Each structure stands twice: as C-alpha cells, then as structure tokens.
Amino acid sequence: MKKQLLTLTALFGLSLMLFSCSDDETTTEPDEQEDVVYINNNVYAYVYDEYDIDSDGKAVTETTHKDSVNFEQDINKDGKEAKEYKTYTNESGTYEEAEVTYYSNETNNLYIHSSVLFSTFGSLEAEGISLGDLLTFGNEWFLLADAKAANGAKKTIFTDQVNTEISGFAVTADIKAETYRDGSKSVMVNNEAKDAHVYKVNVNVNVNSITSFDIVAEYYIVPDLGVVKRKVIPFSFTIPLVGSTSVEGTEQVLVNYYMTVQTES
C-alpha cells in the first residue's frame, strides 16, 4: 500500500519530526463482558477506499483509490500462529502488489506484526529522512486490541533510541509507542450499522530533547469481521525559529468484503 510522501518544511538546526502523547491514564473498568474474536476466519478479501485527509479532516478526493487486502495463508510467523495478507493497490490505475502484513487472532486479543506498523507509519518522510528508518520495530509482535482492557489504559509496546543525521548534525531520537482502547463507535459496513472497537497507536519521537511531536493512528475493528477503518490523524507541529507546519493524514475505509461459502456436508 502506498501512502502519501509527507514533504515537510525544512527543519532548522537540530530540529526533526516530533511526536508527543500524554502520560495520563484512565482507570475505567473494561466494558466487554462477553468474549470476542476480532477477525473472521472466513473473510478472504477486504476492499478499502484509501485517500489523504487534509488539515481540516476532509478527504482529498483526487487521491482516492482502492486497496484489496487478500488472505494468503495461515502461517507461523516469528513465533505466533498468524494470518498472512497481501495488499494490492490501484493507486496507479491498475492493481499492483504493495505489501505483506500479518495478524494474530486470539480470543479477546488481536496482535499486529511489525509489518502492520510499517504499513501505517513507514512511508512518512521529512527532510529526506524516512520514519521507517527511525522505527526499528524489527520482526516483532505487538498487542493492538484487548477487549478486556479498560478504556484509555495505555500500554507501551515499543521503545528505542536511534542515532541519525539531520542537515549535517548528529542527533539522537528517543522513540516510544503506546496503544490504548478509545471506546466504541457505530460504523456503516455494506449499509449495515456495526459496533466497532476503536484502538489507537501513539508514537512519540523526541529529538535531542529539542523538538517532539506525535502521530496518532486509529484502528476501528468490528468483532468477527476485522479492521473496517484505519486513520492517521492530520497533525501540526512547530519548529523553533522556523514556525508551524501542517501535515496531512490518510484514511482507509472498508467498502466491501468477501467470505468463503460454507457448504453443508
């Protein structure tokens, strides 16, 4: 899946991209009483509309294209039983294979492989530096969805410190990624209202303690179906001595899905 190349205003001195998130945590009780399974084993293809969203939260219509995320196989991936999906995008006018991602589906929990985080964040760039180069997730699994978790209870899933160079200056980027549930919302899928659990991923990058910002991704997951929407929220940040810059986000919305036909024996 190709995502928008974010060309940002030139960074000044030691400034880089930044991410910030609150350390406050809510302690509300889990609101799920019954067990859930997030991905339906019988869905073999998900078709999404994907497009950029501007700083006002509106779709940039000329960027709209289809992505087909197709189930390939059940596989043991980096120590977990997983589902492998290939994404085909028609951003160029014809469908082309774009990426491979992995999910691990357990009762009440949905784990995402680092490939999913790279799919979400890895193509973002600033001043010639790829965020994918900074986010050294490796080949790891991260808990995205926990149906029994309290709303707002943050879980740190990744931390790292990366040395890089910006505009000829050596800098150190401290990186922290957190996930948490943000309640439920009603969504329309094939003209039918469905209850989606909303999970967020916050990535915090702090560069030499001089600049920082945060990028937030939302995942809307309908139990016994899968991810029906993924959104990277537009954001803005301020570069010392330079000023403020707005960055567009992206949104991917499910428009159709296909299931295997179950026959009676």
C-alpha positions in Angstrom: 0.0 0.0 0.0 1.4 3.3 -1.0 1.0 6.2 1.4 1.4 9.9 0.9 5.0 11.2 1.0 5.0 13.9 3.6 7.2 16.7 2.4 7.7 19.0 5.4 9.2 22.5 5.8 13.0 22.4 6.2 14.0 21.7 9.7 16.3 24.2 11.4 19.5 23.2 13.1 18.9 20.1 15.2 15.1 20.1 14.7 13.4 16.9 13.3 9.9 15.5 13.3 8.3 15.1 16.7 5.6 13.1 18.4 4.0 13.7 21.9 1.5 11.9 23.9 0.0 12.3 27.4 1.1 10.1 30.2 -2.3 10.3 31.8 -4.1 7.0 32.0 -7.7 6.3 32.8 -8.7 3.5 35.2 -12.2 2.8 34.0 -13.3 -0.9 34.1 -13.3 -3.0 31.0 -16.7 -2.7 29.2 -16.6 -6.1 27.5 -18.4 -8.9 29.3 -18.5 -11.5 26.5 -15.5 -12.9 24.8 -14.9 -11.7 21.2 -12.8 -12.7 18.3 -11.7 -9.8 16.1 -11.0 -11.4 12.7 -13.4 -13.6 10.9 -11.6 -16.7 9.6 -14.0 -16.9 6.6 -13.2 -13.5 5.1 -10.7 -13.9 2.3 -10.6 -10.4 0.9 -11.2 -6.8 2.2 -11.6 -3.9 -0.2 -11.0 -0.4 1.1 -11.1 3.1 -0.2 -7.9 4.9 0.7 -7.2 8.7 0.5 -5.3 11.5 2.0 -7.1 13.8 4.5 -6.2 17.5 4.9 -5.6 19.5 8.0 -9.3 20.2 8.3 -10.1 16.5 8.3 -11.6 16.5 4.8 -10.8 13.8 2.2 -8.5 14.9 -0.7 -10.7 13.3 -3.3 -8.2 13.2 -6.1 -6.0 10.8 -4.0 -8.8 8.2 -3.6 -8.0 4.7 -4.8 -8.9 1.1 -4.0 -6.8 -1.3 -1.9 -7.6 -5.0 -1.8 -6.2 -6.9 1.2 -6.3 -10.6 0.4 -5.9 -13.5 2.8 -3.0 -15.7 1.6 -2.4 -18.4 4.2 -2.2 -19.4 7.9 1.4 -19.4 8.8 3.8 -19.5 11.8 5.4 -16.1 11.8 8.1 -15.1 14.3 6.7 -17.4 16.9 3.0 -16.9 16.5 0.2 -18.6 14.5 -0.7 -15.8 12.1 -2.7 -14.8 9.1 -0.8 -13.5 6.1 -2.4 -10.9 3.9 -1.2 -9.3 0.6 -2.3 -5.8 -0.3 -2.9 -4.9 -3.9 -3.4 -1.2 -4.7 -4.7 0.5 -7.8 -3.2 3.9 -7.0 -1.5 3.9 -10.4 -4.7 2.8 -12.2 -4.0 -0.9 -12.2 -3.8 -3.3 -9.2 -0.2 -3.9 -8.1 1.1 -5.9 -5.2 2.2 -3.4 -2.5 3.0 -5.2 0.8 2.5 -8.2 3.0 1.2 -7.9 6.6 0.4 -10.3 9.4 -2.2 -10.5 12.2 -2.5 -13.0 15.0 -6.1 -13.6 16.2 -6.8 -14.8 19.7 -9.9 -14.7 21.9 -10.3 -11.1 23.1 -6.9 -10.1 21.6 -5.6 -9.0 18.2 -1.8 -8.9 17.7 -0.2 -7.0 14.9 3.1 -7.8 13.4 5.7 -5.0 12.9 4.8 -5.2 9.2 1.4 -3.6 10.1 3.1 -0.7 11.9 5.5 -0.2 9.0 2.4 -0.2 6.7 0.9 2.6 8.8 3.9 4.8 9.5 6.9 3.6 7.5 6.3 5.7 4.3 6.2 9.0 6.1 9.2 11.2 5.3 10.6 14.5 6.5 13.6 16.4 5.2 14.7 13.3 3.3 14.6 11.1 6.5 12.3 8.2 6.4 10.3 7.5 9.5 10.6 3.8 8.6 14.4 4.2 9.1 13.8 5.5 12.6 11.2 3.0 13.7 13.3 -0.1 14.1 10.5 -2.4 15.0 12.3 -5.5 13.7 10.2 -8.7 13.3 8.1 -8.5 16.4 4.5 -8.8 17.6 2.6 -6.1 19.4 -0.8 -6.2 21.1 -3.1 -3.8 19.4 -6.6 -4.8 20.6 -7.5 -6.1 24.1 -11.3 -6.4 24.5 -10.9 -6.7 28.3 -8.7 -3.6 28.7 -10.0 -0.5 30.4 -10.7 2.4 28.1 -7.8 4.7 27.9 -5.4 2.4 29.7 -2.1 2.9 27.8 0.3 0.1 27.1 3.9 0.8 26.0 4.6 -1.6 23.1 7.9 -0.3 21.9 10.8 2.0 22.9 14.1 2.7 21.2 16.9 5.2 20.8 18.2 5.9 17.3 21.2 7.9 16.2 20.9 9.6 12.8 22.0 12.8 11.0 19.8 15.8 10.1 21.2 18.6 7.9 24.7 17.6 8.8 24.0 17.4 12.5 24.2 14.2 14.5 21.0 13.8 16.5 19.5 11.2 18.9 15.8 10.3 18.6 14.1 8.7 21.5 11.1 6.7 20.4 8.1 5.4 22.3 4.9 3.7 21.0 1.8 3.1 23.1 -1.6 1.6 22.4 -4.9 2.0 24.1 -8.6 1.5 23.6 -10.8 4.6 23.0 -14.3 3.2 23.4 -16.6 2.0 20.6 -18.3 3.8 17.6 -21.0 2.8 15.2 -19.8 2.4 11.6 -21.6 1.5 8.4 -20.5 -1.6 6.6 -22.4 -2.6 3.5 -25.3 -0.3 4.6 -25.4 -2.0 8.0 -24.6 -0.4 11.3 -21.9 -2.3 13.2 -20.3 -1.6 16.6 -16.5 -1.1 16.1 -14.0 -1.1 18.9 -11.5 1.8 18.5 -7.9 1.3 19.3 -5.2 4.0 19.0 -1.4 3.8 18.5 0.6 6.8 19.7 4.2 7.1 18.5 6.4 9.6 20.4 9.7 10.8 19.0 11.9 13.2 20.9 15.0 14.6 19.2 17.8 15.7 21.4 15.1 16.9 23.8 14.8 19.9 21.5 11.7 19.0 19.4 9.0 16.5 19.6 5.6 15.7 18.1 3.1 12.9 17.9 1.5 10.9 15.2 -1.7 9.0 16.1 -3.2 6.1 14.2 -6.8 4.9 14.8 -7.9 1.3 14.1 -11.7 0.6 14.0 -12.2 -3.1 14.5 -15.6 -4.9 14.3 -15.6 -8.2 16.2 -15.9 -11.3 14.0 -15.1 -9.2 10.9 -11.8 -7.3 11.2 -10.4 -3.8 10.6 -13.0 -1.6 9.0 -11.1 1.6 9.1 -7.6 2.8 9.7 -6.8 6.5 10.0 -3.6 8.5 10.5 -4.8 11.8 12.0 -3.5 15.0 10.4 -1.3 17.0 12.8 0.8 20.1 13.0 4.0 21.0 14.8 6.2 23.9 15.5 9.9 24.1 14.5 11.9 26.5 16.8 12.8 29.7 14.9 11.0 28.4 11.7 7.3 28.2 12.5 4.4 25.9 12.3 3.8 23.1 9.7 0.6 21.2 9.0 0.8 17.5 7.8 -1.9 15.7 6.1 -3.1 12.3 7.2 -4.6 9.2 5.5 -7.7 7.2 5.9 -8.6 3.7 4.7 -12.3 2.7 4.9 -13.8 -0.7 4.2 -16.3 -0.7 1.3 -16.7 -4.4 0.7 -15.5 -7.8 1.9 -15.8 -11.4 0.6 -16.4 -14.6 2.5 -15.9 -18.2 1.6 -19.2 -20.1 1.1 -19.8 -22.7 3.7 -21.3 -25.8 2.4 -23.2 -28.4 4.4 -21.6 -31.9 4.4 
